[in-house]
Amino acid sequence: MYARRRRAYFLLMGGCLVLFVSAWGFVRLWSVPAAVGMCVVAMVIPPVAAMIANRRGPDDRWWDDPSGDPQSDEWWDELDGKRRRDE
């Protein structure tokens, strides 16, 4: 899952760079409004790429990792119904 998110991030950021460089490298020679529009699209891509790279997939079980505090872990496991508390 991590490799897929990383690949998507780099593809989006590469597309952002291509849009920005091509907009001011040669598109502006034919149409300045088109170059500005390409830059606006390129401006929106980095936040979207960051959200895609940092999202958690259904297989990422980060909330189940133990915290290191046995009492806290036991309490959370009891709330989640993983272990029955012996009383």
C-alpha positions, 0 to 999 in steps of 0.5 A: 500500500505504501508503494502505491501511495508513494507512486501516486504522489510522485506522479501527481507532483511530476505532473504539477512540475510539467504543467508549471514548466510547460506553462511558462516555457512555451504555452505563454507564447501562444496564450497567456490565459491558458498558461495562467490556467495551467498554473492554477491547476498546478497550484491545486495538485500539491495539496491533493497529492499530500492527501493521497500520500497520507491517507490510510488504506483499509489494510493499514491498522495503525490504531491497533498498535500497542502504545507501550503502556500495559494498563492503557493497552488493556483498557483500550482492548477491553473497550474494543472487546478484544479481551475480557477483563477477569474480575 
